[in-house]
């Protein structure tokens, strides 16, 4: 099981991520796309990344807005797995916003 990160570690790792916010024992980011289909293509890319990492975000799709929420529930908070997947999710954005 992945080890839960301490507050200082979380704050430090957040500095390396663009636009992610920390609240309620999770990190969260909203992506906005030009329309629905680019948003869905992004979600499909994230699904592949998440499955490969065996770590799955909560995903909310609201037309052209996609919100990702990451936490390691088995650890009761955030772990390195959340930050590693957040970086990969950011890398999955290939269409203009």
N, C-alpha and C positions, 0 to 999 in steps of 0.2 A: 504494500500500500504506500502511496506517495505521502510524504510528510507535510503537514500543514505549515505554511509559512507564517512567520511572525510579522507584526505590524511594520517594523522597519524594513524588512525584506520586501514586503508588498509595496511599500512606498517607493523603494528604490527601483523595483522592477517596472512599476507604472511609468517611471520617467522615460523608460526605453520604448514605451508604446505611445502611439499618437491617437488621442481622442478617447481612450478607454477611461472609464470612471469606476471607482471602487465604492460599493455600498452594499449593505445587507449580506456580508460574507461572500460577495461575488464581484466580478468585473463585468462591465457592460459597455456596449458601443452600438450606436445606431448608424446605419449606412443609408444614404439616399441616392436612388438611381433615377435615370431619366424617365423610366416607365416600368411597368410590371415585368415584362419579359427579361430585361437585364437583371432585375432583382432576383427573379427565379433562377436564372443561370448562375448567379453568385451563390445562392442557397445550395444549388446542386453541387457546385465546386466545394463548398464548405462541408457538405454531407460526405463527400469522398475523403476529404482530409480528416474529418472527425472519425470516420469509420476506420481509417488506416491507423489513427492514433489511439483507437479504442477509448475515446474521450469525447463526449457528445454535448454540445452547447444546447441551451434552450434557445429556440429560434422563433421569433414572432415576425410574420410578414403582414404588412399593412400597405397594400398596393405597391408603391415604389419605395417604401421604407422597410428596412430589415433591421431588427434588433437582435443582437447576440448577447447572451448572458452565460458566463462561464463560472463554474465552481466545482470543486471536487467534493461531492456530497459525502462520500465514504470517509473523508478526512475532516469533515465538518468545517470546511472553509476553502481557502485557496492554496494551491500547490504549484510546483514548477510546471506541472502538466497544463494548467490553465494559461499560464503566460506563454508557454511554447505554442499552444494552439492559437492563442490570440495573435501571435506573430504570423502564423500560417494563414489565418483568416484574413488579416490585413493584406497579405500577399496574394490572396485570391481575387482581390478587386482589380479587374482588368478593363472594365468599361467606364467611360467617363461618368462623373456624377454631376 
